[in-house]
């Protein structure tokens, strides 16, 4: 009887990854992935594969996160719309873009031509385990690449259905999945890819970037951070409360662009708190643990981390059930900037409230911290809106709304500073997985000798051409 040791398993994983990489590089070199019709065929096949297994995908996501069916369709299966958008626009995206040239280099023409990068690695997170794998894959396919996919091991049911869909739809020398935990990720990062696309936390993002640097591999990092939500006194109270509660407690708060904390004008605070409590009861009932519309925490470790943050003046919620990984939708008042809950991204169903008297004070507190992935502002006041837009920096901004800034495919989604680098969605996904190659062309019908030696007597003409 032969026993397989962890070392043997690591070697087996490494060998499999290297074999897949070799196969994908060989296939990419055939240039088949660069054919537009091939890309369109693959995108259509991916969409159909998702539609054929919608119920299984929803069931897998529910098994991992307790995600309601409605949320699963809205935030996970809805990725098929991204595929539709790419199919509709791909032929225009791949066209070379003509650009002008200056009189100094006349006669000449120039263009920018997008070309695929090669073999890319996509590492997805557990919070939206299906959508955040498929959405970047759409860009990789549209741009003409081969891809290795690494789903999150913390969402094993979704990882399994992703693997089944990919294996049934694509040849492994084109698109392949490698499942596993930390050791699998480490083995992947030892290899050279042409691009790495990672969605997840800042700490792991640093590991990804450090590993990529060893091969000078470009990266897209979709991270997170403490996304603030400013609530001005000049608002529609009921709409504000609904939109905040929906955005915060969607997927039990496990959303990278969820409002992390509220910065509330002191004058509106009592009315807002009452409206927030009322809205939670309207959404999830008096006992959210029995609501079919409320999810669960991904793992015992994350449950324990969040349970430790349930301190202070809890206005509503605070209940937990460890065996169900359940934490109630919770609002905590009288929170200070030094409290534990204000030190790191919460990534769970706990909403701390910090009040302010002066908008400048609120902006200063935001700017004193790392740049967030999202910033939210609720205000009817145009001057307040403009001031916040001008005086803060974040990956994206939504005014009088939460989460929905990531919906339009015409807007790039990505972070800035500690919240990430690079962007995607729509054409921005295509651009992320493409190299924009510069092409300069000179005809033979005219060859002006001004630039050639000898240079005597020519400088005045060069200065004139350059406007000096």
C-alpha positions as CSV (number, residue, x, y, z in Angstrom):
1,X,0.0,0.0,0.0
2,X,1.4,3.4,-1.0
3,X,0.6,6.5,1.0
4,X,0.5,9.9,-0.6
5,X,2.3,12.5,1.4
6,X,1.7,16.2,1.4
7,X,5.0,16.7,-0.5
8,X,3.8,14.3,-3.1
9,X,0.5,16.2,-3.4
10,X,2.3,19.5,-3.8
11,X,4.5,18.0,-6.5
12,X,1.4,16.6,-8.2
13,X,-0.3,19.9,-8.1
14,X,2.8,21.7,-9.4
15,X,3.2,19.2,-12.2
16,X,-0.5,19.6,-13.3
17,X,-0.2,23.4,-13.3
18,X,2.9,23.3,-15.4
19,X,1.4,20.9,-17.8
20,X,-1.7,23.1,-18.2
21,X,0.5,26.2,-18.7
22,X,2.5,24.4,-21.4
23,X,-0.6,23.3,-23.2
24,X,-2.2,26.7,-23.0
25,X,0.9,28.5,-24.3
26,X,1.1,26.0,-27.2
27,X,-2.5,26.6,-28.0
28,X,-2.2,30.4,-27.8
29,X,0.7,30.2,-30.2
30,X,-1.6,28.8,-32.8
31,X,-3.3,32.2,-32.8
32,X,-6.8,30.6,-32.9
33,X,-7.9,32.6,-29.8
34,X,-7.2,35.8,-31.7
35,X,-9.9,35.1,-34.3
36,X,-13.0,37.2,-33.5
37,X,-15.4,34.5,-34.5
38,X,-13.7,32.0,-32.2
39,X,-14.0,34.4,-29.3
40,X,-17.7,35.0,-30.0
41,X,-18.3,31.3,-30.1
42,X,-16.7,30.8,-26.8
43,X,-18.6,33.6,-25.1
44,X,-21.9,32.2,-26.4
45,X,-20.9,28.7,-25.2
46,X,-20.1,30.1,-21.7
47,X,-23.5,31.9,-21.5
48,X,-25.4,28.8,-22.6
49,X,-23.5,26.7,-20.1
50,X,-24.5,29.0,-17.3
51,X,-28.2,29.2,-18.4
52,X,-28.3,25.4,-18.6
53,X,-27.2,25.0,-15.0
54,X,-28.8,28.0,-13.3
55,X,-30.5,26.0,-10.6
56,X,-27.4,24.1,-9.7
57,X,-25.4,27.4,-9.5
58,X,-28.0,28.9,-7.2
59,X,-28.1,25.8,-5.0
60,X,-24.3,25.8,-4.7
61,X,-24.1,29.5,-3.8
62,X,-26.9,28.9,-1.2
63,X,-24.9,26.0,0.3
64,X,-21.8,28.1,0.7
65,X,-23.4,31.4,1.8
66,X,-27.0,30.9,2.5
67,X,-27.6,33.4,-0.3
68,X,-31.3,33.9,-1.1
69,X,-32.4,32.8,-4.6
70,X,-33.3,36.4,-5.6
71,X,-29.8,37.7,-4.6
72,X,-28.1,34.8,-6.4
73,X,-29.9,35.6,-9.6
74,X,-29.4,39.3,-9.3
75,X,-25.7,39.3,-8.3
76,X,-24.4,36.0,-9.6
77,X,-26.4,34.6,-12.6
78,X,-26.8,38.2,-13.8
79,X,-23.2,38.0,-15.1
80,X,-24.7,36.6,-18.3
81,X,-25.6,40.3,-19.1
82,X,-21.9,41.0,-19.1
83,X,-21.5,38.3,-21.7
84,X,-24.2,39.7,-23.8
85,X,-22.6,43.1,-23.7
86,X,-19.2,41.7,-24.8
87,X,-20.8,39.8,-27.6
88,X,-22.6,42.9,-28.8
89,X,-19.6,45.1,-28.8
90,X,-16.6,42.8,-29.5
91,X,-16.2,43.5,-33.2
92,X,-15.9,47.2,-32.5
93,X,-13.5,46.7,-29.6
94,X,-11.0,44.7,-31.7
95,X,-10.8,47.2,-34.5
96,X,-7.5,49.2,-34.7
97,X,-7.9,52.8,-33.6
98,X,-6.4,55.4,-36.0
99,X,-4.6,58.3,-34.3
100,X,-3.2,61.5,-35.7
101,X,0.5,62.2,-36.2
102,X,2.3,65.6,-36.2
103,X,3.6,67.6,-39.0
104,X,7.2,67.0,-37.8
105,X,7.0,63.3,-38.9
106,X,5.0,63.8,-42.1
107,X,4.1,61.7,-44.0
108,X,3.1,59.0,-41.6
109,X,0.1,57.1,-40.2
110,X,-0.4,55.6,-36.7
111,X,-2.9,53.3,-35.0
112,X,-3.4,51.5,-31.7
113,X,-4.2,47.8,-32.1
114,X,-5.4,45.7,-29.2
115,X,-3.8,42.2,-28.9
116,X,-4.3,39.5,-26.3
117,X,-1.7,39.1,-23.5
118,X,-1.4,35.3,-23.6
119,X,-2.1,33.0,-20.7
120,X,-3.7,34.8,-17.7
121,X,-4.5,33.7,-14.1
122,X,-7.8,34.6,-12.5
123,X,-8.2,34.2,-8.7
124,X,-11.7,34.7,-7.4
125,X,-13.0,35.3,-3.9
126,X,-15.7,33.6,-1.8
127,X,-18.2,36.4,-1.3
128,X,-19.6,36.4,-4.9
129,X,-17.9,33.2,-5.8
130,X,-19.5,32.7,-9.2
131,X,-19.9,36.2,-10.6
132,X,-16.4,37.3,-9.6
133,X,-14.9,34.4,-11.4
134,X,-17.0,34.6,-14.6
135,X,-17.0,38.4,-15.0
136,X,-13.2,38.7,-15.5
137,X,-13.2,35.5,-17.5
138,X,-15.5,37.2,-20.0
139,X,-12.9,39.9,-20.5
140,X,-10.1,37.4,-20.9
141,X,-12.0,35.5,-23.5
142,X,-13.1,38.6,-25.3
143,X,-9.6,39.8,-25.5
144,X,-8.4,36.5,-27.0
145,X,-6.5,34.9,-24.1
146,X,-6.1,31.5,-22.6
147,X,-6.9,31.3,-18.8
148,X,-6.3,29.3,-15.7
149,X,-8.9,29.8,-13.0
150,X,-8.5,29.4,-9.3
151,X,-11.9,29.6,-7.4
152,X,-12.0,30.1,-3.6
153,X,-11.8,27.0,-1.5
154,X,-14.0,28.7,1.1
155,X,-16.9,28.4,-1.3
156,X,-16.4,24.7,-2.2
157,X,-19.9,24.0,-3.6
158,X,-19.5,27.0,-6.0
159,X,-16.0,26.0,-6.8
160,X,-17.2,22.6,-7.8
161,X,-19.9,23.8,-10.1
162,X,-17.5,26.3,-11.7
163,X,-15.1,23.4,-12.4
164,X,-17.9,21.3,-13.9
165,X,-19.1,24.1,-16.2
166,X,-15.6,25.0,-17.4
167,X,-14.6,21.4,-18.0
168,X,-17.8,20.7,-19.9
169,X,-17.5,23.9,-22.0
170,X,-13.8,24.4,-22.8
171,X,-10.8,22.3,-23.6
172,X,-8.2,22.5,-20.8
173,X,-5.6,23.8,-23.3
174,X,-7.8,26.9,-23.6
175,X,-9.6,27.5,-20.3
176,X,-8.9,25.3,-17.2
177,X,-9.7,25.3,-13.5
178,X,-7.3,24.4,-10.7
179,X,-9.1,23.9,-7.3
180,X,-7.4,23.8,-4.0
181,X,-6.3,25.8,-1.0
182,X,-3.3,27.9,-0.1
183,X,-0.8,25.5,-1.4
184,X,-2.4,25.5,-4.8
185,X,-2.4,29.2,-4.9
186,X,1.3,29.2,-3.9
187,X,2.1,26.8,-6.7
188,X,0.2,28.9,-9.2
189,X,2.1,32.1,-8.1
190,X,5.4,30.4,-8.6
191,X,4.7,30.2,-12.4
192,X,5.0,33.0,-14.9
193,X,1.7,34.3,-16.3
194,X,1.1,37.2,-18.7
195,X,-1.4,38.8,-16.3
196,X,-2.8,38.0,-12.9
197,X,-6.3,39.2,-12.0
198,X,-7.1,38.9,-8.3
199,X,-10.2,39.8,-6.3
200,X,-9.9,39.6,-2.5
201,X,-8.5,41.2,0.6
202,X,-5.7,43.6,0.9
203,X,-3.3,41.3,2.8
204,X,-3.5,38.6,0.1
205,X,-3.3,41.3,-2.6
206,X,0.1,42.2,-1.3
207,X,1.2,38.5,-1.5
208,X,-0.1,38.3,-5.1
209,X,1.7,41.5,-6.1
210,X,5.0,40.4,-4.5
211,X,4.8,37.0,-6.3
212,X,4.0,38.7,-9.6
213,X,6.9,41.0,-9.2
214,X,9.3,38.1,-9.4
215,X,8.3,37.6,-13.0
216,X,7.4,41.2,-13.8
217,X,3.9,40.0,-14.3
218,X,1.3,42.8,-14.5
219,X,-1.6,42.6,-12.0
220,X,-5.2,43.7,-11.5
221,X,-6.0,43.9,-7.9
222,X,-9.7,44.3,-6.9
223,X,-9.5,44.7,-3.1
224,X,-11.7,46.6,-0.7
225,X,-11.4,48.8,2.4
226,X,-13.7,50.7,4.7
227,X,-16.1,52.4,2.3
228,X,-17.7,55.4,4.1
229,X,-21.3,56.5,3.7
230,X,-22.0,60.1,4.4
231,X,-25.5,61.1,5.3
232,X,-26.2,64.8,5.0
233,X,-29.2,66.4,6.7
234,X,-30.9,67.2,3.3
235,X,-32.2,63.8,2.2
236,X,-35.3,61.8,1.5
237,X,-35.3,59.8,4.7
238,X,-37.3,56.7,3.7
239,X,-35.4,56.2,0.4
240,X,-32.0,56.8,2.2
241,X,-32.8,54.2,4.9
242,X,-33.9,51.6,2.3
243,X,-30.9,52.0,0.1
244,X,-28.4,51.9,2.9
245,X,-29.9,48.8,4.5
246,X,-30.2,47.0,1.2
247,X,-26.6,47.8,0.3
248,X,-25.2,47.0,3.7
249,X,-27.0,43.7,4.4
250,X,-27.0,42.3,0.9
251,X,-25.1,38.9,1.1
252,X,-25.1,39.4,4.9
253,X,-22.7,42.4,4.5
254,X,-20.1,40.3,2.7
255,X,-19.7,42.7,-0.2
256,X,-16.5,44.6,-1.1
257,X,-18.4,47.8,-1.9
258,X,-20.9,47.6,1.0
259,X,-21.1,50.7,3.1
260,X,-18.7,50.0,5.9
261,X,-19.8,52.7,8.3
262,X,-22.1,55.7,8.3
263,X,-21.0,59.3,8.8
264,X,-24.2,61.0,9.8
265,X,-25.0,64.7,10.2
266,X,-25.9,65.2,13.9
267,X,-29.2,66.9,13.0
268,X,-30.6,64.0,11.0
269,X,-29.2,61.2,13.1
270,X,-32.2,60.5,15.4
271,X,-34.6,60.3,12.5
272,X,-32.2,58.2,10.4
273,X,-31.6,55.7,13.2
274,X,-35.3,55.2,13.7
275,X,-35.7,54.8,9.9
276,X,-32.9,52.2,9.7
277,X,-34.4,50.1,12.5
278,X,-37.8,50.2,10.9
279,X,-36.4,49.2,7.5
280,X,-34.5,46.2,8.9
281,X,-37.7,44.9,10.4
282,X,-39.6,45.5,7.1
283,X,-36.9,43.7,5.1
284,X,-36.1,40.7,7.4
285,X,-38.9,40.6,10.0
286,X,-38.5,40.6,13.8
287,X,-36.3,37.5,13.6
288,X,-34.0,37.7,10.6
289,X,-32.6,34.2,11.3
290,X,-36.0,32.9,10.0
291,X,-36.0,35.1,7.0
292,X,-35.5,33.4,3.6
293,X,-34.0,36.7,2.4
294,X,-31.0,36.9,4.6
295,X,-27.7,35.1,4.2
296,X,-25.1,33.5,6.4
297,X,-21.4,34.1,7.2
298,X,-19.0,32.1,5.0
299,X,-17.0,30.3,7.6
300,X,-16.6,29.8,11.4
301,X,-13.4,31.8,11.3
302,X,-15.1,34.8,9.8
303,X,-18.1,34.3,12.1
304,X,-15.8,34.5,15.2
305,X,-14.0,37.6,13.8
306,X,-17.3,39.4,13.3
307,X,-18.8,38.3,16.6
308,X,-15.8,39.9,18.4
309,X,-16.9,43.2,16.9
310,X,-20.3,43.2,18.5
311,X,-19.5,45.7,21.2
312,X,-20.9,49.1,22.2
313,X,-24.4,50.5,22.0
314,X,-26.3,48.0,19.8
315,X,-29.5,49.7,18.6
316,X,-30.8,46.7,16.7
317,X,-29.5,43.2,16.1
318,X,-26.5,41.7,17.8
319,X,-27.9,38.2,18.0
320,X,-25.7,35.3,16.8
321,X,-26.0,31.6,16.2
322,X,-22.6,30.0,15.8
323,X,-23.9,26.6,14.6
324,X,-25.7,28.4,11.7
325,X,-23.0,31.0,11.1
326,X,-25.7,33.6,11.7
327,X,-25.2,37.2,12.7
328,X,-28.2,39.4,12.8
329,X,-28.3,42.7,10.8
330,X,-26.8,45.0,13.4
331,X,-26.6,48.7,13.9
332,X,-24.2,50.1,16.5
333,X,-24.4,53.7,17.7
334,X,-21.9,56.0,19.5
335,X,-18.9,54.5,17.8
336,X,-15.5,56.3,17.9
337,X,-12.7,56.3,15.5
338,X,-10.5,54.3,17.9
339,X,-12.9,51.4,18.4
340,X,-11.9,48.0,17.1
341,X,-14.7,48.0,14.5
342,X,-13.2,51.1,12.9
343,X,-9.7,49.7,12.4
344,X,-10.3,47.3,9.5
345,X,-12.9,46.5,6.8
346,X,-15.9,44.9,8.6
347,X,-17.1,42.7,5.7
348,X,-20.1,41.5,7.6
349,X,-23.6,42.6,8.7
350,X,-22.5,45.2,11.3
351,X,-23.1,48.9,10.6
352,X,-21.4,51.4,12.9
353,X,-22.7,54.9,13.2
354,X,-20.3,57.9,13.6
355,X,-21.8,61.4,13.8
356,X,-20.4,64.7,12.6
357,X,-21.3,68.3,12.9
358,X,-19.3,69.8,10.1
359,X,-18.9,68.2,6.6
360,X,-15.3,69.3,6.5
361,X,-14.7,67.2,9.6
362,X,-16.2,64.1,8.0
363,X,-14.1,64.6,4.8
364,X,-11.0,65.0,6.9
365,X,-11.6,61.8,8.7
366,X,-12.1,59.9,5.4
367,X,-9.0,61.5,3.9
368,X,-6.9,60.5,7.0
369,X,-7.5,56.8,6.1
370,X,-6.6,54.6,3.1
371,X,-8.5,55.4,-0.1
372,X,-11.7,53.3,-0.1
373,X,-13.1,51.2,-3.0
374,X,-16.4,53.0,-2.8
375,X,-17.7,56.2,-1.3
376,X,-21.4,56.9,-0.7
377,X,-23.1,60.2,-0.2
378,X,-26.8,60.9,0.5
379,X,-27.7,64.5,-0.1
380,X,-30.0,66.6,-2.2
381,X,-27.6,69.5,-1.9
382,X,-25.5,70.0,-5.1
383,X,-22.9,72.0,-3.3
384,X,-22.4,69.2,-0.8
385,X,-22.2,66.7,-3.6
386,X,-19.6,68.7,-5.5
387,X,-17.5,69.3,-2.4
388,X,-17.4,65.6,-1.5
389,X,-16.5,64.7,-5.1
390,X,-13.7,67.3,-5.3
391,X,-12.2,66.7,-1.8
392,X,-12.1,62.9,-1.6
393,X,-10.6,60.1,-3.5
394,X,-12.1,56.6,-3.9
395,X,-12.4,53.8,-6.5
396,X,-16.0,54.9,-7.3
397,X,-18.7,57.1,-5.9
398,X,-22.5,56.7,-5.7
399,X,-24.7,59.6,-4.8
400,X,-28.1,58.8,-3.1
401,X,-27.5,55.1,-3.8
402,X,-25.4,52.1,-2.7
403,X,-23.8,49.3,-4.7
404,X,-25.4,50.2,-8.0
405,X,-22.4,52.1,-9.2
406,X,-21.0,48.8,-10.3
407,X,-24.0,48.0,-12.5
408,X,-23.4,50.0,-15.7
409,X,-20.9,48.3,-18.0
410,X,-20.0,51.8,-19.3
411,X,-18.3,52.6,-15.9
412,X,-15.0,51.1,-14.9
413,X,-15.0,49.2,-11.6
414,X,-11.8,49.2,-9.6
415,X,-10.0,50.7,-6.6
416,X,-7.3,53.3,-6.0
417,X,-4.4,53.1,-3.7
418,X,-4.9,50.5,-1.0
419,X,-8.3,49.5,-2.4
420,X,-6.8,48.1,-5.6
421,X,-5.3,48.8,-9.0
422,X,-6.8,48.4,-12.5
423,X,-10.4,48.1,-13.5
424,X,-12.9,46.0,-15.4
425,X,-16.5,45.6,-16.6
426,X,-17.6,46.0,-20.1
427,X,-14.9,47.3,-22.4
428,X,-12.7,48.0,-19.4
429,X,-12.5,44.2,-19.0
430,X,-11.4,43.8,-22.6
431,X,-8.8,46.5,-22.1
432,X,-7.5,45.0,-18.9
433,X,-6.7,41.7,-20.7
434,X,-5.3,43.4,-23.9
435,X,-2.1,45.1,-24.8
436,X,-2.7,48.3,-26.7
437,X,0.1,48.0,-29.3
438,X,1.3,51.2,-31.0
439,X,1.8,50.9,-34.7
440,X,3.6,53.6,-36.7
441,X,3.8,53.4,-40.5
442,X,5.9,55.5,-43.0
443,X,5.4,55.3,-46.7
444,X,8.2,55.4,-49.3
445,X,6.8,58.0,-51.6
446,X,8.5,60.9,-49.8
447,X,11.6,61.1,-47.7
448,X,12.4,64.5,-46.3
449,X,16.1,64.8,-45.6
450,X,15.8,67.4,-42.9
451,X,16.4,64.9,-40.0
452,X,19.5,63.3,-41.6
453,X,23.1,64.4,-41.0
454,X,24.8,66.6,-41.8
455,X,22.8,69.0,-39.6
456,X,24.5,72.3,-40.5
457,X,21.9,75.0,-41.3
458,X,18.9,72.9,-40.4
459,X,18.3,73.8,-36.7
460,X,16.2,76.8,-37.6
461,X,13.8,74.6,-39.6
462,X,13.5,72.1,-36.8
463,X,12.7,74.9,-34.3
464,X,10.1,76.4,-36.6
465,X,8.4,73.0,-37.1
466,X,8.4,72.5,-33.3
467,X,7.0,75.9,-32.7
468,X,10.1,77.2,-30.9
